[in-house]
Amino acid sequence: MIKQTARNLKVETISAKTKEELTNQVNYFLENNPELVIQEIKYNTCASPCGSGEDMSVYVEYSALIIYLMS
């Protein structure tokens, strides 16, 4: 097992309005950074109500947290 210190860990956060857009952005990041050693990718969906009364709607944002090691 390799022991790593916290200073070698880096985090990239990517947000998008749709799942498809988020997937495309994550893939782009991974394809353009092949040297990174990915530790974990966490996906999240956040929904919040906006508006008022009968015009109430839900704002949804999708995000990914990419944790990787710097060499």
Sequence and secondary structure as in RCSB ss.txt:
>XXXX:A:sequence
MIKQTARNLKVETISAKTKEELTNQVNYFLENNPELVIQEIKYNTCASPCGSGEDMSVYVEYSALIIYLMS
>XXXX:A:secstr
     GGGEEEEEEEESSHHHHHHHHHHHHHT TT EEEEEEEEEEEEEES GGG EEEEEEEEEEEEE  
